[in-house]
Amino acid sequence: MLLKDLIHQGVKALESLYPAAEARSLVLMLCQERLGVMSWTHVVEPGTVVSEEELPGLQDDLARLAAGEPIQYILGYTEFRGRIFKTDPRALIPRLETELLVDEVVKHWAGGAGTTILDLCTGSGCIAWSLAYEMPGAVVTGADISEDALALARSQFRRLPKGVVRPTFMKGDILDFDTPFPKCDILTANPPYITLPEKQYMRPNVLDWEPEVALFAPESDPLAFHKAIALWARRLLSPGGFGIVEINEDLGPETLAVFKSFKNARLIEDFAGKSRFVAFENE
Ligand SMILES: C[S@@+](CC[C@H](N)C(=O)[O-])C[C@H]1O[C@@H](n2cnc3c(N)ncnc32)[C@H](O)[C@@H]1O
């Protein structure tokens, strides 16, 4: 089969799920990854053929895409702050805006080796591992309620550069105030924050594939997780410690109010100018 026909077919099959440009870029990404071709090969060399051996695997992948499965689960990886993280349905796919949370911590914190960091709701461990890499010597603990997510987080990297301390991961429910989370100099969290009314606007590739436990805030109180994190920060942060949490863009002022008893509680925007984080400091 000609590569250009396969691409045409693949894009057509995604029409109802994705905007045209996104559908095209997903199919091209898959072809680049699986066939080693470039995104323009089918244009400059229209006679390029997909071999009999390569075709079935690629058609399977295209069928998975057409069923709404996120490309990151099909490929099994995504990039986060320039590093390759394994991705599968056990945990949320790391998002681009969450890279900014790591950036804020790295920018803010002048402490050296031995700095202790607690990353609540760690999921794939993208925040925990990034901070371990980017703050050599920091001692990072990632915590999550999901055993599945923790297994993925633990498996992320094998060999680490000299000076980077391997994060540890523990099971813990942030709504259970008997959980023995460790004390820390820095507390980070990206808790589930989507509200139920927002569900109707979500695309099937997220709603049907990513773990529900990673997406939705409690129906009874969309800020319940942030309120719990504020209590944990009070209990665990060392004097002068720094905290930052990712938030629902529509609940900026309300979430900021949850952290108002901390020093310098402030909203931080993402690339799109939306309220995306609350940062704060302990006295
Ligand atoms: C939005 S995801 C964030 C994952 C990852 N930190 C990231 O930024 O990609 C939220 C995570 O919170 C976890 N979670 C949900 N409820 C929790 C709870 N009560 N206690 C601890 N973790 C919880 C989920 O399992 C999920 O991994």
The ligand as a Gaussian input file, in Angstrom:
#p B3LYP/6-31G(d) Opt

LIG

0 1
 C       -4.394000      15.213000      37.644000
 S       -3.560000      13.698000      38.038000
 C       -1.906000      14.328000      38.160000
 C       -0.823000      13.337000      37.841000
 C        0.572000      13.938000      37.719000
 N        0.993000      14.593000      38.951000
 C        0.649000      14.920000      36.575000
 O        0.815000      16.120000      36.837000
 O        0.547000      14.499000      35.414000
 C       -4.109000      13.485000      39.692000
 C       -3.582000      12.279000      40.462000
 O       -4.188000      12.318000      41.776000
 C       -4.416000      10.999000      42.214000
 N       -5.438000      11.043000      43.265000
 C       -6.789000      11.104000      43.137000
 N       -7.383000      11.134000      44.336000
 C       -6.385000      11.100000      45.272000
 C       -6.367000      11.101000      46.704000
 N       -7.504000      11.161000      47.428000
 N       -5.175000      11.035000      47.322000
 C       -4.018000      10.975000      46.611000
 N       -3.975000      10.965000      45.256000
 C       -5.153000      11.028000      44.597000
 C       -4.814000      10.258000      40.963000
 O       -4.612000       8.868000      41.101000
 C       -3.918000      10.908000      39.901000
 O       -2.749000      10.169000      39.717000

